[in-house]
Amino acid sequence: MTHLGPPRELDCRGMPCPRPIIELAKAIEEVEPGSTIAVVADDPAARVDVQAWCRMRGQRYAGLQTAADGVPVYLVTRIS
Amino acid sequence: MLDNARSVVAECLGVGRDEVTFTPSGTHAVHLGLLGLLAGRARQGDLLLASAVEHSAVLHGGVWHTHRGGRFETVPVDRHGRVSPASFGEATAEHGEPAVVAVQSANPEVGALQPVADVAGSLESPVFMDACASTGRLPLPYGWAAAAASAHKWGGPAGVGVLLVRRSARWRNPFPGDERVDERACGFENVPGALAAAAALRASLEEQDGTLQLAAAHTTMTSLLAETVRSIPDTEVFLAPDDRLPHVLAFSCLYVHGEALVNALDELGFAVASGSACTASSLEPSHVLAAMGALTHGNVRVSVGRDTLAVDVRRLADVLPGVVARLRESSGVPR
């Protein structure tokens, strides 16, 4: 795995909690360890729950960005 | 009659009679106590430091203070929702010496007791203590200059709060008030309410042995339930180690909709609360869970009461794993 490409985007705009976290759990299964998923979510609970999910499921929270429309983008890297 | 009620409450709480005032609610007692200490310290400074997990009455009081030109900062808590003298020290280093500090006796959402006396001992500033969650169940901690409690929390009537102000505290009425002698009261006190509140508090004190037994029974119940929740995969139990309220247990279940969980338990005869965003009118998750960095969805808070039987808790523990599994299945969660 020398090149992993750009993060895979997971568009969760408009989804109420806990839907973005359920979608994240599904999506992480579909990428290789070391890959990063960009969770785009306007649900206010995602601000706390993406990090809590990473802690509980042993994945890595890799930071916060902002999409062009101002929606938060949470980066999650698959560890295992 | 009012003096009698005041004497009883003072005796039960171990404070002076002249330190007790009845207010129209616990919330109002919080606002009078907090803002009154700030008013008394106006010459020394305008910075209010409060733990990030204070009740919304305290946080709204802080925002009100900023609208009047004051400064208000919150102090972070640990994973259990507990604040420490060290974090107040760091906040002081960052923001300066506080005029007033606010620390609750116990957190009503997750049950963690706060180290009020330790925080008070580590700072020069007077401490306002929101004691609504613990008064009548546990003795008052030491170190506060003003404190607030709410009678319905100890089995008294709703619509009666108690404001406590130490004789040594510099307190000034933050509200317009009137020309009556006791500027801490808001108009005429609710005398029948105050009497009922005092009687309920005395009853709980006279059952002191019973109260201790009740606390022990509640600890057993909430511990049993905690064990059950921990056996369910992908859950977080918020049970502060050592000092906690005996009767509260909060937990969160990954991938579960908070409101759906509350409704499913309601259908089975269990009334529980939730800090999840979907159950709040604001659609914001609980500020307490957020400050703890805890999972906020699928959240439930169970409170056991005087009338809760061990068999009820056992039944809840029996049905809970199945309810969580069913809700997860219906939302298509990966295994």
Interface residues (C-beta under 8 A of the other chain):
Chain A: P16 C17 P18 R19 I21 I22 A25 K26 E29 D43 P44 A45 R47 V48 D49 Q51 A52 W53 R55 M56 R57
Chain B: D234 E236 S252 L254 Y255 V256 H257 G258 S276 A277 C278 L283 E284 P285 L289 A290 G293 A294 L295 T296 H297 G298 S331 G332 V333 P334
